Amino acid sequence: HPLLRLLLLLLPLLAPPADAIDQKRVHLVDMYPRGDTDGVRNYLFRGNNPYDKDTKVFDYDGLVSAMKTAAQSECGVDFPDSFQILDVDLENPTDPGYNTELDFWKDHPELGRALKWPILGTLLDIKHTPARESLVKSGRWAIAGKGDHLESRLAQAHETLNNVSSNVSTILYVHCNAGCDRTGEFIGSYMMTYLGYNVTTAMGEDCRQCGRCPNFYATNAMGWWCLTLQELHNKTNTGNCLDFAGCKYLGDCDAHNPTHPANPCPQ
């Protein structure tokens, strides 16, 4: 319904935004190739919006510093000297700094570029929605339809990560405003699709990496993507897609018995 979509577009304005890049929410998720290499290596990070609300600028230097710190302090991974950033922005035009971010990359193409991939999640509680099979097949479980474009966009992100034909590293930085909800949906789905995590571990890592769990819209979207992997991609290691979290309707969520990988760093 158009009014519901408008409501979801306005929701970022109702939540308290982060003031600037938050080191605690910036994490290295994946890299390619793994192990020792003398060639180019690409990296996938997650985090919050690098827009500084006080200075009204896109904090490029703060973002690079946060990614360097996360890679080295958490995983012992050296950050490359030569790189371009692919800024994977999951936000909507109502988010703080939306146009400032676009303008930054337009003015500095030598540093990278932005991909605007807005996602909205779902209004459908996966536990209590009938005809789930039909919704999975059509992708109509998502507010925006088409399964929130997760199928194509996850594949594109993974393909970009694995493309080392350039002579400089590509740094994918996936973010929304807080780095928890929309980012949690996207990265949690990535973990299930490409890192082999079940939904309980993906949810546990989302909660740990952000400092809180993704909200109703994002958590239930992860559940729908979990079912999509089971029913359309024949994945058998995704776990219980219906009972990995508990949510207040349109509110906060918590993880049910969250698990974590033995080593969350890409090896």
C-alpha positions as CSV (number, residue, x, y, z in Angstrom):
1,H,0.0,0.0,0.0
2,P,1.5,3.4,-0.9
3,L,0.8,4.8,2.6
4,L,2.7,2.0,4.2
5,R,5.6,2.5,1.9
6,L,5.6,6.2,2.8
7,L,5.6,5.3,6.5
8,L,8.6,3.1,6.0
9,L,10.4,5.8,4.1
10,L,9.8,8.2,7.1
11,L,10.8,5.8,9.8
12,P,14.5,6.8,9.7
13,L,13.5,10.2,10.8
14,L,11.7,8.8,13.9
15,A,14.8,6.9,15.1
16,P,17.8,8.6,16.7
17,P,20.5,8.7,14.1
18,A,24.2,8.0,14.9
19,D,26.3,11.2,15.2
20,A,29.1,10.0,12.9
21,I,31.0,6.8,12.0
22,D,30.8,4.4,15.0
23,Q,33.9,2.2,15.3
24,K,32.1,-0.4,17.4
25,R,29.7,-1.0,14.4
26,V,32.4,-1.3,11.7
27,H,33.4,-4.9,11.0
28,L,35.2,-6.9,8.4
29,V,32.7,-9.5,7.0
30,D,34.5,-11.2,4.1
31,M,37.5,-10.9,1.8
32,Y,38.8,-12.5,-1.4
33,P,41.1,-14.2,-1.9
34,R,41.6,-15.6,1.6
35,G,44.9,-16.8,2.9
36,D,48.3,-15.6,1.6
37,T,48.4,-13.7,-1.7
38,D,50.8,-11.5,-3.5
39,G,48.0,-10.1,-5.7
40,V,45.0,-7.8,-5.2
41,R,42.6,-8.6,-2.4
42,N,39.1,-7.2,-2.0
43,Y,37.2,-6.7,1.2
44,L,33.6,-6.5,2.5
45,F,32.8,-4.4,5.5
46,R,29.7,-3.4,7.3
47,G,28.9,-0.3,9.5
48,N,26.8,2.8,10.0
49,N,26.4,5.9,8.0
50,P,29.7,7.9,7.7
51,Y,27.8,11.2,7.6
52,D,28.9,13.5,10.4
53,K,25.8,15.3,11.7
54,D,27.8,18.0,13.4
55,T,29.9,19.1,10.4
56,K,27.3,18.0,7.8
57,V,30.0,16.2,5.7
58,F,30.6,12.7,4.5
59,D,33.5,11.6,6.7
60,Y,35.6,9.7,4.2
61,D,38.8,9.8,6.4
62,G,36.9,8.6,9.4
63,L,35.4,5.7,7.4
64,V,38.8,4.6,6.1
65,S,40.3,4.9,9.6
66,A,37.5,2.8,11.1
67,M,37.8,0.1,8.5
68,K,41.6,-0.1,9.0
69,T,41.2,-0.4,12.7
70,A,38.5,-3.1,12.5
71,A,40.5,-5.2,10.0
72,Q,43.7,-5.1,12.1
73,S,42.3,-5.1,15.6
74,E,39.6,-7.8,15.1
75,C,41.2,-10.0,12.5
76,G,44.9,-9.1,12.1
77,V,44.3,-8.2,8.5
78,D,46.3,-5.4,6.9
79,F,44.4,-2.8,5.0
80,P,45.6,-2.2,1.4
81,D,47.5,0.9,0.4
82,S,45.8,1.3,-2.9
83,F,42.0,0.9,-3.0
84,Q,38.7,2.2,-4.3
85,I,35.6,2.2,-2.1
86,L,32.3,0.8,-3.3
87,D,29.8,2.5,-1.0
88,V,26.8,0.2,-0.8
89,D,24.1,2.5,0.7
90,L,20.9,0.8,1.8
91,E,19.3,4.1,2.9
92,N,16.3,6.1,1.6
93,P,16.1,9.7,0.6
94,T,14.8,10.6,4.1
95,D,18.0,9.5,5.8
96,P,20.3,12.1,7.1
97,G,23.1,13.0,4.7
98,Y,21.6,11.1,1.8
99,N,22.4,13.8,-0.8
100,T,25.6,14.8,0.8
101,E,26.9,11.2,0.3
102,L,25.9,11.2,-3.3
103,D,27.6,14.6,-3.9
104,F,30.8,13.3,-2.2
105,W,31.3,10.5,-4.6
106,K,30.2,12.6,-7.6
107,D,33.0,15.1,-6.6
108,H,35.6,12.4,-5.9
109,P,35.3,9.6,-8.5
110,E,39.0,8.8,-8.0
111,L,38.2,7.5,-4.5
112,G,35.3,5.3,-5.4
113,R,31.6,5.4,-6.1
114,A,28.2,4.8,-4.5
115,L,25.6,2.2,-5.1
116,K,22.1,3.3,-3.9
117,W,20.3,0.0,-2.9
118,P,17.4,1.1,-0.7
119,I,15.7,-1.7,1.2
120,L,12.7,-1.6,3.4
121,G,12.3,-5.1,4.9
122,T,8.9,-6.6,5.5
123,L,5.7,-6.0,7.4
124,L,4.9,-9.7,7.5
125,D,5.6,-11.6,10.7
126,I,7.0,-14.8,9.2
127,K,5.7,-16.9,12.1
128,H,2.1,-15.9,11.6
129,T,1.7,-15.4,7.9
130,P,-0.2,-18.0,5.8
131,A,0.7,-19.0,2.3
132,R,4.4,-18.6,2.9
133,E,5.4,-20.8,0.0
134,S,3.6,-18.5,-2.5
135,L,5.1,-15.4,-0.9
136,V,8.6,-16.9,-1.1
137,K,8.2,-17.7,-4.8
138,S,6.9,-14.3,-5.7
139,G,9.0,-12.2,-3.4
140,R,5.9,-10.3,-2.3
141,W,6.8,-10.8,1.3
142,A,8.9,-7.6,1.0
143,I,7.4,-4.1,1.3
144,A,9.1,-3.2,-2.0
145,G,8.3,-6.6,-3.6
146,K,10.9,-8.7,-5.4
147,G,12.2,-10.1,-2.2
148,D,13.8,-6.7,-1.3
149,H,16.1,-7.3,-4.4
150,L,18.3,-9.5,-2.2
151,E,18.7,-12.2,-4.8
152,S,20.3,-10.0,-7.4
153,R,22.1,-7.6,-5.0
154,L,23.7,-10.2,-2.8
155,A,25.0,-11.9,-6.0
156,Q,26.3,-8.6,-7.4
157,A,28.1,-7.8,-4.1
158,H,29.7,-11.3,-4.0
159,E,30.7,-11.2,-7.6
160,T,32.3,-7.8,-7.1
161,L,34.2,-9.1,-4.0
162,N,35.5,-12.0,-6.1
163,N,36.6,-9.9,-9.1
164,V,40.3,-9.3,-8.6
165,S,41.0,-8.2,-12.2
166,S,41.8,-4.6,-11.1
167,N,45.2,-3.4,-10.0
168,V,43.8,-1.9,-6.8
169,S,41.6,-3.4,-4.1
170,T,37.9,-2.9,-4.0
171,I,36.5,-2.1,-0.5
172,L,32.8,-2.8,-0.3
173,Y,31.2,-0.8,2.6
174,V,27.6,-1.8,3.3
175,H,25.7,0.6,5.5
176,C,22.4,2.1,6.4
177,N,21.9,4.8,9.0
178,A,22.5,3.0,12.3
179,G,24.3,0.0,10.7
180,C,21.9,-2.4,12.5
181,D,18.6,-2.9,10.8
182,R,18.8,-2.7,7.0
183,T,22.5,-3.5,7.2
184,G,21.6,-6.4,9.4
185,E,19.1,-7.7,6.9
186,F,21.6,-7.5,4.0
187,I,24.7,-8.8,5.8
188,G,22.8,-11.5,7.7
189,S,21.4,-12.7,4.4
190,Y,24.9,-12.6,2.9
191,M,26.2,-14.7,5.8
192,M,23.6,-17.3,5.1
193,T,24.1,-17.3,1.4
194,Y,27.9,-17.1,1.1
195,L,29.5,-17.8,4.5
196,G,27.5,-21.0,5.3
197,Y,26.0,-19.6,8.5
198,N,22.6,-20.8,9.6
199,V,20.0,-18.2,10.5
200,T,20.7,-18.5,14.2
201,T,24.4,-17.7,13.7
202,A,23.7,-15.0,11.2
203,M,21.3,-13.4,13.7
204,G,23.8,-13.8,16.5
205,E,26.5,-12.1,14.5
206,D,24.1,-9.3,13.5
207,C,23.3,-8.6,17.2
208,R,26.9,-8.8,18.3
209,Q,28.4,-6.7,15.6
210,C,25.8,-3.9,15.9
211,G,25.4,-4.0,19.7
212,R,21.7,-4.7,19.4
213,C,19.6,-6.9,17.2
214,P,17.9,-5.9,13.9
215,N,14.4,-4.6,14.2
216,F,11.1,-6.3,13.2
217,Y,11.3,-5.3,9.5
218,A,14.8,-6.5,9.1
219,T,14.7,-9.6,11.3
220,N,11.6,-11.0,9.6
221,A,13.1,-10.2,6.2
222,M,16.1,-12.4,7.2
223,G,13.5,-15.1,8.0
224,W,11.9,-14.8,4.6
225,W,15.3,-14.9,2.9
226,C,16.1,-18.0,5.0
227,L,13.0,-19.7,3.6
228,T,13.9,-18.5,0.1
229,L,17.3,-20.3,0.4
230,Q,15.6,-23.4,1.6
231,E,12.7,-23.6,-0.9
232,L,14.2,-22.0,-4.0
233,H,17.9,-22.8,-3.7
234,N,17.7,-26.2,-1.8
235,K,20.0,-25.1,1.0
236,T,19.6,-27.5,3.9
237,N,21.9,-25.8,6.5
238,T,20.0,-22.6,7.1
239,G,18.3,-23.8,10.4
240,N,14.8,-22.9,11.7
241,C,13.7,-19.9,9.7
242,L,10.6,-19.4,11.8
243,D,12.0,-19.5,15.4
244,F,15.4,-17.8,15.5
245,A,14.2,-14.5,17.0
246,G,11.3,-12.9,18.9
247,C,10.0,-9.5,17.9
248,K,7.4,-7.0,19.0
249,Y,5.3,-6.2,16.0
250,L,7.0,-3.3,14.1
251,G,9.3,-3.0,17.1
252,D,12.5,-4.5,18.6
253,C,13.7,-8.1,18.4
254,D,15.9,-10.4,20.4
255,A,17.7,-13.5,19.2
256,H,16.6,-17.0,20.4
257,N,19.7,-18.9,21.6
258,P,22.1,-17.1,19.3
259,T,25.2,-18.9,18.2
260,H,28.5,-17.5,16.8
261,P,31.2,-18.9,14.5
262,A,34.4,-20.2,16.1
263,N,36.2,-17.4,14.3
264,P,34.1,-14.6,12.7
265,C,37.1,-13.3,10.7
266,P,37.5,-14.4,7.1
267,Q,40.4,-16.9,6.9
